[in-house]
Every structure is written in structure tokens, then in C-alpha cells.
Amino acid sequence: MQTQSGIEQALSLFDNSPTKLAAAIGNGVLRQHVEHWVKAQKVPAEKAPDVMVATGIPIDRLCPGTNWDAVRKMRKQAKAA
């Protein structure tokens, strides 16, 4: 049995409806974006935080391959400056 990707898991929270998920995410996300992400099996890094807020699914699952620890470190340094 294959495990669900983060975006598939997010979609399942919204009755497998890309339209409902896109509406929950907001910020200009359309049904077509969600459908593309499902096909790609990941959410773009710049949208992953919005999807995480809407679904509670960690960004690491939504956008695997991104070094989120480095992103967090850079944000922390930018806030300190």
C-alpha cells in the first residue's frame, strides 16, 4: 500500500475536493493549482505555509525536498537583524 503524499492527505481533509481545499487555503490559490500539486505530489515551497495553516499538515510533508531547517534559520536571522 502506497502512503499518501502531503497534498493528497490535505485534499482528503476536504472530501477530495480541490475546490474546497483551494477555498480554505485562499491567497489566490485556485482549484487548478491544487490539481497540479496533486499531480506533482507536492506543494510549491512558497505556498506550503498557507496549506499548512489551512490543513495542519506539516510543510515538510507538503513540500518534501525543501530544506525547511535552513529556511527557518534564515527567517530567524532576518527577524533578529
Secondary structure, DSSP 8 states (H G I E B T S, - for coil): -----HHHHHHHTTTT-HHHHHHHH-TT--HHHHHHHHHHTS--TTTHHHHHHHH---HHHHSTTS-HHHHHHHHHHHHH-
